């Protein structure tokens, strides 16, 4: 993409910052953020003085001046939503639902007010929409759903998205698996390695679907360029592996010869202490990107070893070694 107007709602997190860095080189980027904006701050923490990146306050649910930014946009990307890395208390469950549905609803309303609405709206979604799969991979055609909390969130999020009446705006729900890069989920994994705890989690047999963050950005670019693509797409590398192999390959990539395993009972205690849920580690996510591959998309990082090599090359050694 070049010389486009791109709106990123909820763009201050790991994925949003990567998108703004990546796409901000050749495009105008407007980040809708709940964070307080200080004068002169461009959202990049001085990593970049890129004047094409601008922050605009929004609350993710109400009508306000931010809505005028949607007018004439080429691409709207919605990444808004409370992290699921928390305990599933009634309060947190409500916030997880509301943060996704409210943001999607108000963005749909903003598009409906446009004289020149966005050409494409990509809404973040999650590959957690599929059941706990240990028998076969799940894709957009044959994937099966259960009705646990995380699946309910994913189904409602997509329903609200597709219910928006935006006939002049193409819509794609991007069902992302676990995104790997030099931040995000890699931070706790590398911390485990530091303290010799980089073994399997639970049985280690649960499948682990993943995608390199550069391929997520390339996927967005691909979908933008291919106007025939609509609907839900799995954003996942084509070669998922199980948890035990994932940790083994991560140890190898970082030069760790061993890692103590974490049994299921240990994870349950630990999850309670740090305020999260074991499902995030123990659910078997076995997802493949059938529709992307059918469209002709080629992954730059189809294999985990190559992805790890790229990520480790771009972070300091102290991130994963005590000394």
Secondary structure, DSSP 8 states (H G I E B T S, - for coil): --S-EEEEETTTSHHHHHHHHHHTTTSEEEEEESS---TT--SSTTS---TTEEEEE--SSS-SGGGGGGTT-SEEEE-----S-S---HHHHHHHHHHHHHHHHHHHHHHHT-SS--SEEEEEEEGGGS---SSS-B-TTT-----SHHHHHHHHHHHHHHHS--TTSEEEEEEE-EEESSSBTHHHHHHHHHTT--S-BTTS-SEE-EEEHHHHHHHHHHHHH-TT--EEEEE--S--EEHHHHHHHHHHHHT------B-HHHHHHHHHHHT--THHHHS---B--HHHHHTT---S--SHHHHHHHHHHTS-GGGT---
